Amino acid sequence: MAKVKKQPKPKALPPKGFRDYFGAEVTDRAHMLEQIAGVYHRYGFDALESSAVETVEALGKFLPDVDRPNEGVFAWQEDEDANWLALRYDLTAPLARVYAQHRNDLPTPYRRYAMGPVWRNEKPGPGRYRQFYQCDADTVGTASMAADAEICALLSDTLEAVGIPRGDYIVRVNNRKVLNGVMEVAGLAGDDKTSERGIVLRAIDKLDRLGVEGVRALLGAGREDASGDFTKGAGLDDAAADVVMGFMDAKRSTGRETTARLRELVAGSEVGLQGVDELETIADLLEAGGYGADRIELDPAVVRGLGYYTGPVFEAELTFEILDEKGRPRQFGSVAGGGRYDDLVKRFTGQEVPAVGVSIGVDRLLAALREKGRMTATHAGPVVVTVMDRDRLADYQSMVTELRNAGIRAEMFMGNPKNFGNQLKYADKRASPCAVIQGSDEADNGIVQIKDLILGAKLAENATLDEWRDRPQQFEVPRDQLVAKVREIIESYS
C-alpha cells in the first residue's frame, strides 16, 4: 500500500504586502483617529461607515484597470453571470455610490468623514502595503469655493491637532483649471493632444526629482537618463515650453502675487482665468480665517489625479528632514491630498454633482509622528496581581476587580504560579507598571506588597543612577489602600 504523503504545515506568515499590528501600534492609531475625528466633527462633518466591498461597476473608471477589474484591486466574481465585486480601493468612490443612492434623504450639501482600511492589489515595497488606513473628509453638493477653503483649513487644523507643529508642514494649493488654461495657451488643447498633455503633466510632477533642466528636456524632444534610457518628450517648441516653465515658476511670496502672475500666463484662456478666480477666492477666505502662508500657500507645482480632479487640488507636505535607509537626509514628504471632483457622482445620477474632499494617509502620518517623537510606540501595560496561593484565587480576583473598577488596567496571573520569578518576568514582558503580591503572611496581617517594576527596570539599566537610588522599589500597604498606592505609582511616571 502506497504511503500517504503528509501535507506540509502551512507557513506562519501573512500574505505578501500585508502585516500584523500589535498592541502599541493599534493603540497609537486609535488615539490618532480619535483626534482626527474630533477635528472633523468640530467642523460639522458626520461620520459614515460604508461597505468594504463594492461592485466593480460602482468603482468604474476610477479602477486602475477597467478592462481587467482584478488588476489593481482585489476583485472576484461570485459566479459566471454575477457582477464582479471588489474590496474598496479608496473611500471616495464608495461615497459617490452612497450619495447617489441616498441623496433624497441626505442634506445638501452633505458633509461626511470616513475612516478605515482600503486595499490595493499592487506590487508591495518597503513601507508600501496592500492594506492601509485612510481618513477622508468630503463635502458633496456645493460648487462654492468656501467648501474648498474649508477643507484646506480642516487639513491644517488636523495636522496640528495630532502633533505636527506649525513650521513642520505646509498645505499647498493649486487648480487644475489653471493648468488646463496653461495647456490651452501652450497649444495643447483638444483631443488630438492628449498624449502630449500627459507627458507635460508627468514632467511637471517630476520637478523635484528631475530639476528644471530635466523637465525642460521632457517638454521638448525628450530626456536621456544616467543609464542611457531615453524618454520621449512632448515635442513643444520653445515658446510653448516657456509658458509651461513659467507656470511652474509662478509661485511668489504672497498668494495675491502668485495669482497675478498666473493671470498673466493664462490670459486668453477662459477656463484658466476661471481657475485663477477660484484660487483668489480660496486665498481670501483662508486669510479671513487666519490661515496665513506659513500654513497654507498657493503653489502651481502641485499636480494630482490627472483624470480625477476637476478644480482646486491640495496636498499636505511635512517639511522636516528625516534620514533615509542609506542615512541621507530628505524631507518626509506628502501625508495627505485631495481636491474638487465634480464628475464622480454624475456616473450614477447622470447629473453633475459638485464635490470636494481630502484623504489623509494614516500610516504615513503615524510614521511622521514617531519621527517627531510624538508617538513612542510604548504604553504602560496592566498591573499584574501575582498568585502566591492557588487556594486564594478569589482574593486575587477581588483585587483585580477593585483596580479595574477604579479605572486601572489590571489582570491576574493565569500561568503556572509555581515559579514566582516567572510571574515577574511575565509582568515585565507586559510592560506592567507594578505587581501586586500577597502571600499567606500578608493576608493574615491585612497587607499587600506592591513592587514598582518601572523603577526596577530603570535601576537595571543603570544601577548608578543617583536620582533613582534612594527611591523604594517595593511598598507594603494596608489591603484597603491597594488602589490608592497603585494609582500613586502610576501617576508618578505620567
N, C-alpha and C positions, 0 to 999 in steps of 0.2 A: 504494500500500500504506500502510495506516494506521501511524503511528509508534507503537511500543510505549511505553506510559507507564512511565517509570522509577520504580521503587519508592523511596520516600523512605528515607533512612537512619534506623535506629532511634535514639531518643533515649538518650543515655548517662546514664540516671537510674534509681535504684531505684524500685519501686512506691511509691505514696503510703503513708506510715505505716511505711516500712522505712528502714533506714540501713545504711551500711557502717562497720565498726570497723577501725582501723588499729593498727599495732604497739604503741604505748604503752598504748592503751586495752585491747587484748586482754591484754597482759601484766599490767596492773593488775587486771583482772577475774580472770585465772587465779590471781594471787597471793592475792587476797581469797578466792576459792573454796577455795583450799588451806587458808587459815587457818580458814575456817568448817568445812570438812570435818574439820580437826584437832580442833575442839571437839566436833563431833557424834560422831566416832569415840571420843573420850575418854569420852563419856557412854554408850558401848556400842551406838550405833546402827550398823547395817550399811548399806552402800551398795546402792542399787537403781537400775538404769537400765531404765526401761520404754519401750515403743514410743512414738514421737512421733505415731503415728496410732492412733486408737481408733474403734470403731464408734459411731455416734451413739446406738445403743441402750444401749451401755455408759455413755455420758456422761449419758444420761437426763434427769431433771428438773433437773439442775444446769446444763443448757444455758441460755443467755439466752432462747431461744425454742424450745420443744419442737415446736410446730406447724410452724415454718419452720426446719428444722435448719441451713440455711446462713446464717441471720441470727445474727450474734454470733460465729460460728466459721467457719473455712474448711473447708467440707464439700463433698463431691461424691459422686455415685452412679456406680459402675462400669458398670452397665447398668440397664435398667428394672426388672429383678427382683432386683437385688442390694441389699445393705444400704448405707445411707449411711455414709460414712467421714468422719472429721474430724481435723484437726490438734488435738492436745490443748489444751484451754482452760486447764487448770491441772495440777498434779502430784498432786492428791488423788484425783480421780475415777479416774485410772489405777491408783492404789494400791488402791482398793476392788476393782477388777476383778482385779488381781494376787493380792490376798489371798484373794478368793473362789475363784480358780482353783487356787491352790497351798496352801491353808490346811492340808491334811493333811500337808504336807511342811515347814511353817514352824513355828517355836517360838511358843508362846503365853505372854505377849504377843509380838508381832512388832514390833521397833523398827527402823525404816528411815529413811534420809535419801536425798534425791534432789536433783539439781541439773541445770538445763538450760533451754532456751528453751521458752516457751509462746506460743501465737498467739491473738489475739482480733480478730475481724473487726468492729471498732468504729471510729467516726469518730476519726481521729488529731487531735492538737492539740499545742501547744508542750510538748515533753518527754514526750509520750504517744505511744508507738509500738505498732504491731500485733504486733511480736515483741519479747519481753523475757525476761530470765532470772529464775528463781525458785530459792530454796534452801528445801527443806522438810525437816522432821523430824517423824515421826509414830510414835505407839505404838498398835497395834491389838490388841484382845483383852483389855483390862482396864478395869474401871469404877473402879478405885482413884484417888482424888484425888491420890495420890502421883505418878501419871503427869502430871497437870495441873501440879502444883507443879514437877516436874522440867522440863517444857517451858518454864515461866517462867524457871527458873534457867538453863537452857541458853541461852535467848534473851539474858538479861543477860550471861552469860559470853561469848557470841559477839560482842556489840556491843563489849565491852571488848577482846576478842582482836584485832578488826580495826582498832582505833584510836579508838573513841568513848569518851572518859574518863567516869568516874563524875561525875555532875553535869550532863552534856550529854545524858542520856537518862533516860527513865523507862518501865518496863513497867507498864501499867495493866491491872487485872484486874476483871472483873465476872462475873455469872452470869445467863444467860437465864432460868433458873428463878425467880430473884428478880424479874426484870422481869415474867415471866408472873404471879407472885403479886401484884405491884402492879396489873397489869391486872385480875386477878380481884377484888381489893379495891375497885378503882375501878368495878366493874360492867361490865367489858369482856370477860368470859369468854364462850365459846360461839361457834358457827359464825356466828350472825347478827350478830356484832360484828367480823367480820374486817376490814371496811373501816375502821371506827373505830380498831381496833388498829394498822392500817397507818399511819394518819395520825399517831397518837400516837408510834409508833416513829420515823417520819421526822422528826417535830418534835423529839424528844429528840436525834436525831443532828445536828440543825442548831443546837444550843445555842450553839456557838462563833460561828456566823455571824449568827444572829438575836438572840441575847441572851435574857434571861429574859422580857422583855415579849413578844417575837416568838413564843417558844414557847408562852407562856400564851395568846396570841391563837389559835394553831393548835389548842390543846386545846379552846377554846371555839367560837365561831361561825366564826372564820376570820381571815385577815390580808390587808390590802391593802398591797402594797409601794410603793416610791417612784414606780414607773412607773404606778401605778393598777391594776395587775393584782390580782385578788382570788383568794386560795387558800382553798378551803373547809376549815373546821376539823372536829374530831372531834365537836363538839357536847356536850362534857362539862359537867355542872353544876359549880358552884364546889367542892362537897365532893370530887367525883371528881378535878377538876383539882388540888386541894390535895394529894391523895395522890400524883399523878404528879410535881408540882413538889417535893414533899417527898423523893421518891425521888431526883430529880436533885440535891438539895441535901444528900444523906445522907452525903457524904464528910466524915470527921472527921480529926483529926490522927494517929490511930493506927488500925490495922486493926481492933482489938478494939472501939474506939468506933464505927467505921463499921458493923460487923456488928450491934452492939447497936441502933443507930438503924434499920437495915434490918429487924431482927427486930420492932421496934415497928410499922413500916409494913406488913408483910405478915402481921401477926397474924390468924389465922383462915384463912390460905391454906396448905394442906399443901405444895403444890409450892413456894411461896415460902419457907417455913421450911426445906424440904429444901435449897434453893439457898443460904440463909444458912449452914446447917451445912457445906455443901461449901466455901464461901468461908473459913469459920473453919478448916477442916482444912488448906486450901491455905496460909493465912496462918501457921498453926502450923508446918507443915513447912518453909516458907521461912525462918521465923525460926530454926528449929533448924539450918538450913544456913548461917546467917549472911547471909541476904539481907534487909536492912532496908528501910525505907520510902524510903531515898534511892535504891534501885534498883528495887524492885517495890512497888506500892501498890494497895490496893483502891479502885476508882473506879466508882461506879454510873452515871456518864455514858457509859461505853463501850458502844456498840451496834454489833454486827457481824452480818452474814449472817442477815438476818431469817428466811429459810426454810431455813437451813443448819445452824446450831449449836443444840445441844440442852441445853447446860450452861454451864460456865465459858467465858468468852471473854477474850482478852487482846490488847493492842496495844502495840507499842513505838513511842514517840514521841521524837523528838530535840527537845530543848528550847532549843537555842541559836538565836540570831537570824541571819537572812540578809537580803539586800536583794532585793526582787522586781524585775521588769522595769521598774518605774517608780521604782526607788530607795527604795521604802518598806520599813521593817524588818518582818519577820514571822518567826514560828517555822518551822523546817524542816518539822516535822510527822512523820507516821507513815512508818515504813520496814518494818514487819512486823506481822503479825497472825495470829490463829488461835483455836482453841477446841476444844470437845468436839463431835463429830458422831457420835452413836450410831446413826443411821439409814442411813448411806451404804452399808455392805456388805450390809445387810438386803435391798436391792433384788436382789442376786444369790442370796443363800442362803435368804431367807425367815425367817431368824432374826436377832434383834438382835445386833450385834457392836459393843461399845463401842470408841471410838477418839478420840484427841485429837492435835492437831498444830499446827504453826506454819509460816508461809511468810514468807520474807524477800524483799523486792523488791531484787534485786541492783543494778539501775541506779540506784535512788534512794539506796541505801546508798553506792555509789561516788561519787555526786554529793555526798553529805554528807561523805565523807572528803576530797574535793577542797576543799570549803568550809573544812574544818578544817586544810587544808594537809598532810594525811597522804598524799595522792596528788597528785603534781605533774604527772603525765602526761608526764614527760620521763625518758628512760632512755638510758644510755650505749650507743652503737652499737658495731659491731665495729671492731677495729683493722684499718686498711686497709694492706695491703702493696702499695706502688706498683710499677709496671712501668717500669723505665728502659731495658731492653734486651729486645726481643722474642725474642732468641735464648736468653734465660736464664729462660724461664718456669718451667722445672723447679726452678731455685734458689728462685724466689719462692714456688712452691707448697710447697717444703720448709719455708720459714719459716712459712707459714700452718699447715701440719700440726703443726709444733712448738708453735705458740701454742695451737692447738685441743687438742692432747694435754695441755697444761698447764692446761686449763680456761678458756682465754681466748677470747672471741669474736673471730673473725678471718676476713678474706676477702682474696682477691687482686683487684686492679682488673681488670675484664674489658671495659672500654670501649676506645676508641681511645687508646693511650698516647702519641700524638704530642705532645699539649699537656700538659705536666706540671702546669700551673696548673689545668687541668680535673680532674685527678686529685685535687688537694687540695680543689677545690670539691665534688667528689663526696663526699670524706671528711667535709667539713663538713656536707653535707646528710644524711649518715648518722649525724650526731652522734658521730663517732668520737673516742675519747679521744686517739689518737695515730696517726701514719702512719709506716710503715717505708720507708726509702729506701736503695737500694743500686745505685749505678751501677757501671760497669766499674772505675773507680779504687778505689772502696770494696771491690769484690770482690777485686781484686788484693792489697789490703792487709789483707784478712780482717776488715773492719769493716762496721758498718751505721750509718746515721743514723736517729734516732728523733725525730720532730717532735711536740712537745706541743701538740695542737690546742685543748685546753681552755684552756690559758694564753693561746694566741694569740687566742682568742675574747674572753677577759676583757680583754686589753690593747686589743683593737679597740673594746670597749665604752667603756673609759675609760683612755686612754693615760697619764694622770697618776696612776694608782692605784699609790701607793708600795709597797704590800705585795706587788705582783706585779713591780715594775720590775726588781729585781735577780735575778729567777729566770730561769734559761736556758730558751729556747723549744725548743732543739734539742740533742740529745746524740749524741755519737759514742762507740760502744762496740764492743768485740770481738764478732765474729759469735756466739761461743758464749755471750755474755751477753745476747743478744736477749730471751729470755723473762724473765729476772730484771729487766731495766731496764723493759720494758713493764709488768710487774706492779707495779714500784715506782711508776711514773707513775700507773697506775690507782688504786692503793691510797692515794696521796697526796690524792686527791679524794673518797675514800669516807668 
